[in-house]
Every structure is written in C-alpha cells, then in structure tokens.
Amino acid sequence: MKTLSATILFFLATAISTCFAQNQDFSKLNQFLDSLEKHDKFMGTVLLATEGKPVFERALGYADYDAQIKATTETHYRIGSISKMFTTVLVLKAVEAGKLKLDQKLADFYPQIKNAEKITLSMLLQHRSGIHNFTNNPDYFSYNTKPISENDLVEIIVKGGSSFDPDTKADYSNSNFVLLTYILEQVNEKSFPKILEEQIVKPMNLESTSVFAASDPSKGESYSYNYKEKWVKDVETDPSIPLGAGAIASDAKDLNRFIYALFSGKLISEENLKRMMEMKDGYGRGMFSYPFYERKSYGHSGGVDGFRSFLAYFPEDKVTISVLSNGLNYDNNEILLAMLNSYFEKDFTIPNFKTLALSAEDLENYEGEYASDQIPLKLIFEREGNKLIAKPSGQAATALEPTAPHTFEFKQAGAIFIFDPEKSEVTLKQGGMTFLFKKQ
C-alpha cells in the first residue's frame, strides 16, 4: 500500500558471476541479523530458498512486543502490496477460464470512472490507467481503519479522477487493484477471500495465507510496530480498504511456495507468466524487476501500517528471497543486500550502529528551516530533548540518528543529512542523489 515505495532497487554493479557451494556459510549473515536485533532495527522473518527449498530462514523480535511473544518462522505478517501478485494471478486465471479478457474495458464494470471506455484490464494490472491513487489522498488515514462498502470506496476513486491519459505512462495506484478485486468478485460471483482460498491457497497448500482480519498473536499472527525510543504498536488497516491491493497476510514459507509455484507453471500458463514479467516504463503486470549485479529477479514489495515486505525470485538461479517485518528501524534494502551477498558469496559489512552523544547546545546549531533550489521540498529541523527531529514538508516528523560529526541518518529511508553550520547549509544524500539545502 501507500507506506512503501512500489520498487526497491538493489545495488547495481558489473561483476563476474562466481560459483558457490551448495552448503553456503551463513554465519556472517547471522551476525548481521544479530546486530539488527540487538539494536532494535528489525523484527520479522527472513528466508532464502533454492528450487523452492529453504536454505536459510530466521525470525527476529516479537509478534507481540508488549506480551513478549517471540516471532517464529511460522509467524503471519500482513504482506501489503505483495497481495497484488496474488490478485494478478487470479485475474489471469479468470482470463484463462474465459471470464475476462485483458483488452476488456473498465467501462464494462465501472462506466462512471473517468476514461473507463479507454482503460483496459491490462492497463489496470500494469498501472497504466491514469486512475488517481486514493491512498495518496490527504484524508486517507481518517478512514483506513474502518470498514467501507464497495459503493463508498468506488465513489472515492471516482472523485479522485484521472492523473494522466490512459496508457501514456505508468504510475503506481492502489485504485487499479481495488477495482480488479471487485471485478473478480463479479465474474466469479464469490467474495475475494473465497476466490483466493479456492484458486490459490488450497491448491498450493498455503497454510498461513488468507485475507487478514484483526491481528491475534495467539493464532500465530503479529502486530506491527514503529520505533519511538521503543517499539510502539501501530494501528490496523481494515481489509475492506486495500482488498486485492494489499489485504493478504502470509508467512515466509507460504510466499516461497507461492512464487516458486508461479514460476514453475503451476498457477498460470507460461504465456501469462511472461505477461506478468513484461516490463513497460519499469512496471510489469503485478510485479517488478529487481537487478542484483548481473542477475535479475521478479517480485514485489509491500507496506501496510508498520508492516514491510519483500518477495522476489531469480528464475535463472531458481532462488527465492523473502523479508517480512512487523517492525523496521533500518533501511530494508540493506537487509536484502546482506542476504543476497551472503547467498551469492559476496562480501558485505556488519553495521555497528555507533552513535554520537550530543548536547542540547550541539543540536541547536542545526535547528531551522532549510530550502533547496534543486527540489520543491523544505526541511525543518527541531530539537526535542537530546534528539534532532526532521520535518520534511508534507511528511511525518522523523527522529534522526547522529552517526558522525555534523552527520545524521534516517536509516529506514537510506537518507543522510550532512550539516555545515558555518555556511548554514545541509546536504541530503539519498538514493544516489545529492541535494543542497540552505537555511532560510
């Protein structure tokens, strides 16, 4: 859903592929994960598998932090937008059954939506419809924890209108997959949870996968958390909001079974799998492509409430990687890289998380409002106790971690802030880009 970018790019580099032993040594990866757990950077489950068989899996942290219920490798997590892969499979199964056509127009189902006569189901799957993403609306978080009817949610999507002409470009929109969910229910004459159960869960023996309800750790499920000096429980989105865009819960083992079955031809035809993998403007149908050195994987990331998730498959190596978290206080991409570097026997660094002790007087040097000529974003820095708080315009306030002289980091987003108090400037480094901000 909204809280996590649709794509997480792995580190790109040119390198010669190396052979690796069947029995890899994951001791350094365990040390890496030990460090994350010790410093409250990650709670969740990670998995690596070869040809569908797990070769490394580990759970960290708690399914219920307050009750001190530890997470296990069978703990269920809300997987957010990884749900879109399941929904895409269900749409393509409906196509194979003759119930839908990829070139079928949205107007056959929802003529009241702008450009519905031009929008095809294929465009919905590939985020090329132009339909505005309703989870970007300012009032989204005023109703996301409450049940909503199809009529009311469709009306919200209708009011959102169009962001661009259909099929002129791609832009991520949860609205596309909410509409596909309702269309699936109409042509199958069943609820989305029932369709999911009958067409994927039972045939693939996915014991922990379903449309989520209220979380119950006593049943193997987990709450989600944000880190604010300690792990603080997050709210829970009602499943009637994300539907096929993000309302599925699962565990790492089931996700491995699902994606391996998908790429083994057990769910849809080879032709339709190729349609899912076909990239246009960076978007496939219900999946994305993620490079790692010379290798290429396919999958999806997700985020809903405090949950973060990632699932990908390397077809040539037949390798699955899955990371499910219910508490993240670190850059998720660094976790993915450590896992893949470990599997493919490449070196990586274990973080030590050393921080600097700063006084209130030190922090006062950085306070103020900063603006950049490069991007339309303002940064406000304020001191709260012994913490420096960043308040980017239009975004939530975030506590920064001092890591070096005049240097602070927000590790979840991979953002580094380097201050020059004498020049009244701060440099933001993120995603390989650098932006200079000056105090106003």
N, C-alpha and C positions, 0 to 999 in steps of 0.2 A: 504494500500500500504506500501511502504518501511518505512515510517517515524514512524511507531509504531509497537512494537513487536506484533507477532501474538497472544500471550496469555498474559492475565493479571491475575495473581494468586491472589485470595482472601486470606485473613488471615486464616490459618488452625489452628483449635483448637478442642479439645474434649469438648463437652458441652452437657448438657441435654436439649432437646427441651422444650421450655416453651409455654404455651398457651398465646395468645394475643387477645385483644379485637378487635371487628370488626371496631370500630371507634378509630384508633390509634391517639395518640397525636404527631403531627409532629412539635411542637413548637421549640424543640431543633434543629431539622434538619433545620428549617428556620433560626435559629440563626447561625448555621454553615455556611449556604449559604450566609447569610448577611455578615459574616466576609470575606468570599471569595470575594464577590462583592466589599466590601469596600476597600480591599487591592489589587485590580486588579489581582486576582488569577484565575478567571474563568469567561468566558462569554459563555452562551449556555442555553440549556433546559434539565431539568431532569424530569423523570417520573417513578412512581411506580404504578402498576395495579394489581388487583386481579380478576381472571377469566375474563380477557380482559377489565375490567372497571377501569379507572384511579382512584386512591385514593389519589395521591399526584402528582402534576405537577407544575413546576415553571420555568420561564425564567429569566435569568440574563444577564445584559450587553447590548450590541448593535449588531444589524445586520449590521449596517454601523456606525462605530465609528466616522469617520470624519464628517458625516452628522448628527450624533446624532440620528439615527433611532434605537429606542429601539427594542430588541428582544421580541418576544411573544412566547407562547407555540405552535403557528402555524408556526413559522419561519422554513424555509427549510435549512438543512445543508447537505454538502457532507458527506456521511457516510463511505467512504473508503472501507475497506475490509469486512464490513458487507454485501456489494454487493455480496460477494461470497456465502452467504446463499441463496440469490435470484437465482443466477446462478445455484447453485446445485439443487434447486427445479426445475428449467427449464430443466436441464439435466435429472433428474429423471422422469419428466413428459414426456419427449421425449422417455425415456425407456418404460414407461407405454403405450405410443402410438405406440410402435413398431418401432420407427425411429432410436433408438440407443440401444446398449447393453453395460452393464457395463464391460464385458470382451472383448469388441471390441478393436482392436489395433489402436493406433495412426497412424500407417502406412497406414491405410485406407484413411487417410486425409492428413497427412504430412509425407510422407516417407523420406523426406530429413533431418528430425531431427534425431540426433544420438539416437540409441536404439529404434526407433519408432516401430519396429517389436516386441519389448518386452514390451512396455508400453501400459497399458490398460487405458480406460477412468476412471475406478475406481481408478487407481493409480494417475491420474491427480487430481481427486477430493480429494484424501487423502494425497496429497503432497509426494507421494512415487515414482515419475517418475525419479528423479535424474536430471531433466532438470534445468539448471542453472537459477537463478532468475535474469532477465535482469535489474530489478530496483536496483540491487546491483552494476551494472557497474559504473565505475568512470565517464563516460560521460553521465549518465542518465539525469542529471539536465541541460545538454546542449540542450536537445530537448524536454523535457517533456511538455513544454507549447505550442508546435506547433503540428498541425495536422499531422498524419502519416498514410500511407496506410497499408493495410494488408500485402502486399508483403514485404514492408520495415521492418515492425515490426517482421514478421516471420523470415526474414533474420537475424535480430539482435539476435533472440532466437536461430537460427541455429548456428550462430557464437559463442554463449555462450557455446555450447556443453553440456556435462554432468558432474555433480558434484559427482555422485555415481551410482552404478549399480541399475537398476530399482528394486523396491520392497525389497531392502536390509535394508532400513531405511526410515525415514521421515525427510524432511527439507523444510521449507516454501519457496514457489516460486510462485510469481505472474504470471510467464510464463505459469504455468499449466492452470490458469483460463482465460488468454487471448486466449490460444488455444481452450479451451472449448467454449468460446464465438464465435469464428469463426466457430467451428463445429456446434454449434446450428444454426447459420445463414445459413449454407449449407443445413442441413437436414430440416429446416423449410422454406427455400427459402424466408426469410424475414430478415430485419435488427434486431439487438439485441434490440434497443429501442421499435420496434414494437412487438417483441415477448414478452418482459416484459409487455408492456401495455395490450396485448390481453390475456395473460395467467395468470397474477397475479394482475396487477393494477386494471383493470376494474372489474374482478370477485370479488375481495376483497374490492372494493370501496376505494382504496387508493388515496385520492385526491391530495396528495403532493409528490407523488413518481414518479420519471422518471430518465432517463439518463440526467445528468446535461449538461447545456450549460454555457455560460458566466454568472456569478452571477449578479442578478439585485434585490437589496433590495426593490425597489418599487413594485416588484412582490412577496414579501414575502420571498425572498431568502437572504442569508447572505454572506458577505465577510469573509475571515479568517485572523487571526492576530497572530503575535508573539510579545512578550513583551520585549521592549528595552527602559526602562525608561518610556515608554508609549506604548499603543497598536499601532503596525505598520502593515499595510496591507501586506499580503503575496501575492505571485504570484499565478496564477491559472493553474493547470494542464489541458491539453486538454483532453476531454473524449475519443478520439481515442487511447490514451495511455493505461489507465487502463481497459477500457471496462468492462467486467463482473467480473474483479478482483477488481474494485473499482470506477466505474464511475456513481454510483447511488446517487441521492440526495433524501432526505426524511425529515419527521419530526417525533417527538417522538410518536405522536398519531398513525401515519401510521405504524411505526415499531412495536408498541404494537399490532395493528390489524394483522399485518403480522405474527408475531411469535406465537400469540395465535391461529390464523387460522392453522398454520403449525402443532402445537401440538394438535389441535382439529380434525385433519384428513380432513381438508377442502381443502388442496392443493395437497397432495400426499398420497399414501397408507400408512397404519401403518407399513408394511414391509419395505418400502423405508425410512420412518422416522427413523426406527431402524437402517437402514444402515447409515444414516447421523450421528446418535448418537454413532455408534460403534467406539470406540477409539483403535488405534493401535499406539504404540510409542507416545502417547499423542495427536494424530491427529484423528479427525473424518472426515467425508466427508462434507466439507463445514461448519463445526462448531467445537467448542472445548468444553470441560467440565470444569466448574469452581466451586470449592468447597467453601462453607461458613459454618464453623463449621461442623455439621453432615449432612448438606443439600448439594445437588448437582444441579447445573444449567447447561444449554447448550446455547451456543450462539457464538458471535464473537465480536472482537474489530476491530477498523479501524483507519486509519490515512492517510490523503492526504493533502498536503500543510499545512496550520495551523489548519485544522480541526482534531478533535479527536472524536471517537465514541465508544460506547459500548452498546451491546444489549444481554440480557440473559433471560432465562425462567427457573423457578423451577417447573418441572412437578408435583411433589407431592403436592406442595402448590398452584400451578396454579398462580404463581406470576411472573410478568414481571418487569425488571429493564432496563431503557434506559437512557443513558447520552450522549448528543450530544453537542459538544463545537466547537466554532469558535475562541476561544482564551483561552489558557491554560498556566498558570504560576504556576502550583501546581501539586502534584502527583495525577493523576487521580484515582489511586487505593484507596487513602484516601477518595475521594468523594464517590466511590462505597461502601466502608465500612461504611461510615456515613449513607448513605441511607438505607443499609440493616440492620445495627444495629438499626436504628430508626424504621424500619418496624417490625423487629422481637423483638423489645423491649429489646435491649441490650445497655449497656452504651457506650458512646464514648466521645471524648474530642473535644471541640471547640477551634481551634487554635487562638492565639492572635497575631501572626506574629510580635513579638517584635524583633527588630534588634539592633545590636550594632553600635555605631558611631566610625569608625576607621580612623585614620590619615594616610597620605601617609607614614609616618615613620613606623607606625604599619604594614602596608601591605608589606613593603619592607622585613620584616622578613620571609615572606612566598614565595617570588619570587624564581624562579629557575626551573630546570628540575629534575624530580624525576623518578626513575625506580624501578620495583619490581622483585624479584626472583620468585614470585608466578604466575604472568601472563605476557604475552608479550605486555605490554602496558606502554607507557611513558606519564607522566603528566607534562605539562609545566604551570606554574603559573606566570602571569604577572600583574602588576598594571596598571590600566587605570583610572586616576583621583582618585576617592575615592572608586573604585571597584577592587576586585580581580577577574581576568579572568582565567579560566581553559581552557587549550587547550590539550585535550587528543589526542594522535597520531591517525590520520586518521579520526578525528571527528571535528565538528564545535566548535568554541570557545564559552564559556558559562560564563556569569557573575554569581558569587556565592554570596550567602546571608549570612552575618555573624550572627550567632544565639546564640553564647556563646563564652567565651574566647578561642581563638585558634580554633574555630569550625565554619565551613561554610557548607552551604547546597545548593544543586541543587534539589529543591523540585519536579520538573516535573519528574525526574528520580528516586526520592527517594534515592539520593546519599548524604552521609555525609562525609566531609573531616575534620579530626582532626589532627592539626599540633603539632609537638613538635620541636620548633625552636632550642632548646639546643642540641638535638640529630640530627637535620637536617633531620627529618622524617615527613611523613604524612600518616595517616591511612585512607583508604577508606572503608566505610561501605555501602553496597548496596545489596538488595535482600537477607538479612540474612547472607551474606558472608562478611569477613573482609580481606583486603589486605594491606600489609605494603609496603610503597614506601620510598626509601632513595634518598636524594639529590645527584646529580652526580657532 
